[in-house]
Amino acid sequence: MVKIECKIVKIKDIKPYENNPRKNKKAVGVVAKSIKDYGFKVPLVLDENNVIICGHTRYMAAQKLGPVSYTHLRAHETSLHL
């Protein structure tokens, strides 16, 4: 089971997942423009240590735009039943 919380965290406190398989830096400019035009619509998903689970491109776009904080979902894995 995964417990989900919605919180706000400062961009400087977010850490990219070092083994992120996606290499899509070319999309950062387009995503940044979308965020500037329409706002942050999809939050990041972070683990308990503020490491990105989902949303690396949005994170890089947010860094480019320079916001102070960002809404994210925090996933706490309490147990795993397969």
Secondary structure, DSSP 8 states (H G I E B T S, - for coil): -EEEEEEEEEGGG-B--TT-----GGGHHHHHHHHHHH---S-EEE-TTSBEEE-HHHHHHHHHH--SEEEEEEEEE-----
